[in-house]
């Protein structure tokens, strides 16, 4: 197969952590051609999506004393070429949030790929439909009590009723802008005003789960089925469990309750063309559905002895044959 990855600049990726690199590495290892581009290098010409692509060779990471170690350099790029994306078998949209105007415009360009010829992962319409915070709200049986609002009084009433809550901007990633709210905090008004941009931008406010102290589990789903998980634990003095916020990771298993959550989501994810997804679960509650560039493959593989990248690419091979 020929696979095109739409990523952030490749020199900014961490080969020992980034799931995009794990997927590219697995593709090359299985004998496929891998090409890379960026969202700002996409075009529409004659009603078709095109991109400036470069073929890439990946030198695999090695596991040494429990840590991934990468070569330096770990990739080699070929010449740039302007190519119709329908010449690819699979296009993987793996640009990191924020989901701002340039990001959305890139998904509109990807709409001009005929998916009967080229599989787009994840479906651009599905990405637009699935704000990573808001998308979870439809699964009312499995989420903690949550509101979305710009209104200071509405937020105050919720926090006072719950005692404590977590405020999340709707468009950020990696724990950016997440705040802990507590009833009676003298900074409450300022926190809400700053986060909502003076009442202009809605935020999510979610009941604080005490079990967050035991970790925030990332579960990877492939076409609605869970294939691996890792538990993320906060750093000292930090309430966020995100790896980007200094959190550590630990081996974990998927519980029966978490399988129920995955089953609750599966049909909707498939309907929306969301093939590669990472969900976040705390204490048996779904908190987020990550569809843009879910990460966790490297950590799961290192702790569990799996090769999730190969599993994903082999699924794509079967999907292209069917």
N, C-alpha and C positions, 0 to 999 in steps of 0.2 A: 504494500500500500504506500501511497504518498500522503503524508500528514503535514498540515500547516498549523503551526502554533502561533496564535496572536498573544504576545507576552509583553511585559515591560522590557526595557532594554536588557539584553541578555547579560551584559556585564554587571548589572545590578542584582542578579539572582544569586542566591546562595545554594550551590549544588548539594550541600549536605542537609539542607532543610526544605528547599522549594519543591513542591509537588509537581510543578511543570517540568522541572529538570528530571525528576524521577520518571515521569511519563515519556519524555523525549528519550531518555536513556533506555527505557524498556522497548520503545519503538525501534531504535537502532539495533538493540540486541536481538530483536526478533526479525531483523533483516529488512526493515522498512526504511524508506527515505523520509527524512524529517527536514522541514523548512520552517523558518521563523520570520515573523514580521511584527509590526506594532500597529496599534489602533490608528495612529495618525498617518500610516502608510497605506491605508485602504482607499479605494476609489470605486466609483461606478462608471463604467464605459459601455455604451451601447446596451444599456439595460442589464449588465452583468457586473458582479463584484470582482474587482481586481485588487492586487496587492503587490508591493515591492517585497520580494521574498529573497532569502538567502538560505541555501542548504547548509545544514549544520551537522558536524560530527561530534559526538559526545564521548568523552573518556569516562568510563564508569567510576563511581566512588567505590572505595573499599572499606570494609568494616574492620577496624583495628582497635583492639582493647575496648570494645563496646561503643566506639565512636566512628562516625563516617569521616573518611579522609578523602579529599579530592586532589586530583593532579593540578598542577599550575603550569600552563593554562588547562582548563578542563573541557574546552570546546574549541573547534575550528570552524570558521565561517567561510562559505564560498562566495562567489560574486553575486551582486544584486541583479535581480531580474524582475521585470514587470509582467505578472502572470495572472491569467484568469483563475479565480479560485475554484471554479468548477473542474479544473484539471486535477484537483486534489481529490483523494478518496474521502478524507476526513479533515475538517477544519475545527480546531479547538480554541474557543474564546477563553483566554486565561489572563486577561488584563486585570490587575488589582483595582479594587474600588479606590476612591469614591466613584459612585455611579453618577457622574455629573453630565453636563451637556455633551462634551466630546465622547464620553463613554456611550451615551445613548445614541448619538449619531453613528457611532461605529456599528451598533446593533442594527440600525436601520439599513446600513450598507450591506450587512450580512443577510438581510432579508432577500437580497438580489442573488442569492445562491439557490439553485434548484436542488432541493434536498432529495429528489429522486435520483440525482447524480452524485451529490456530495453531502455527507452527513455533517451537520454542524452541532457541536457539543460545547456548551448547552445551546438549545434552540434560542435564537435571539428574541423571539416573542416571549418565551418562557422567562428569560432573564429580565425583560422589561416588566413582566407581570409579577415577578417575585422579589420585591424589595426584601432584603435579607432579615429585616426586623418584622415588617408588616405581614409577610407571607405566612408566618407562623400563626397569626391571629385566627385564621379560619379553622384551625384544629383545636377547637375549644375544649375537647375532652382531655387534652394532654398538655396544655400550657398553664403556667401559673396565672394568677389574677393580674391583668394587664390593662392599662389604658393608653391611649394616644391622644395628646391634646397640646394646644398652645396656651391654654388658659391657666393662669397661675392659681386661681381659686380651685379649679377642678383638680389640679395636681396636688395642691395643699390638702384638700379633703381626702384624697386617696392615701397620701402619705400618713396623715394623722390616723386614718382608719387602720392602716397596716403597721404603723410604728416605724417602719423603715422600708425603703424601696431603692431600686436601681434605675437611674435615668440614662437612657441611651439615645444619642442622635440617630436619625433614621438612615443616614447615608455613609457613615464611617465604617472603618474596619479595624481589626486587631486591637480592640479595646479603646480606640481613640475617643476621647470625649465622654466616656462612661463615668458617671458620678454616683456616689452613695448619698442618698437623701434620708434624713432622720427628722421625725417630728420634733419641733422646737428648736431646730438649728437656726441661729441668728443670721446665717448667710443664705437662708432658703430663698428669699426673694431675688437676691443677686444671682444665685445659681440658676434659677429658672429663667430669669430675664436674659442672661448670657446664652443659655442653651437654646432658648426659643427665639433668639434674636429679637428681643422685645415683643414677643407674642406673634411673630410673623411665621415661624417655622415650627411645625409640630414635632414633638419628641415622644418616645415611648417611655412609660414609667411602669416598672414591673415589681411586683411584690418581692421583697428581699427573701431569698431562700437561705436559711441557716446552713443547709447542707452544702452550700457553695464552699464552705471551709474544707470540705472533703474532696473538692475538685469539680471541674467542669469537663464533662466527657465529650470528646469529638468522635462522632461515628461517621464513617464514610459509607455512603450508599451508592451502589451502581445499578442503574435502572430500577430503583426502588428497593433493592436488596442490600442489607448491611454486609460489608465485607471486612470490616476491621474497625478498631476503636483504640483511643488513647485517652488517658486521664491527665488533665492539665491542672497543676497546683500553683497557687499564687506564691510569689516571692515574699520574703519577710517584710512586713510593714505595708503590704499591697493587698487590696481586696480583689483585684482583677486576676483571673486565672490565665489570661492570654499569654502565649509564648512571647509575643512581641512586647509585652509589658514585664518581661523578666521571669515569667512563670517556668516551672520545670514540668517534666512529663513522667508518667509512670505507666507500667503495663496494667492493663485492665481487661475484663471480659464484658461482653454484652449481656445484660440481665434480661430475664423474661419480660419485665416491665418495659425495658428499652426496645425489645423486639415488638411489643405491642405498639409502641410509638412509631416505629418504622413501618409497620403494617398499616397504621392509620394514615400515613403520608403516601404510601407507595402508589396508589392509583392516581392520585392528583399529580405527583411528580411525573409519572409516565405520560399523563394527559398533556402536561405542559412542556414535554420534551426536555425535562431536566434529568439528564442521564447520570452526570457525575456531581454529587451533592455531599456536603458535609453538614450534619446537624449537630447542634450543641444541646446537651442534656445535663441538667443539674437536679439531683435528688429525685429522679423519676419524672421530671417535667421538661418538655421541649421549650427552649428559650430562643433559638434562632435556626434559620434554614439558610445555609450558605451556598450560593449557586454561581457566583462569579468566578472565583479562583480558589476553591476550597483547598486547604492544606492539611497536612497530617500524615501523608504517605511515608515520608522518611522516618518519622518517629515511630509509627506503627511497625514498619518493617524492622527497625533496629531492635525494638523491644519484644516483638512477637515472632521474628524469624520468617515473616511473610515476604512476598514480592507483589505488592498490590498494583504497582505500575504494570507489570506483565499481565496481571489479571484483567486490568482495564483494557489494555491494548488487544488482548485475545478476545475480549467481549466485542470490541469494535470490529475485529476481523470477522467474527461470526455474523455480526449485524450487517456488514457489507455484503456477505454472501447470501443472506436470506432475502 
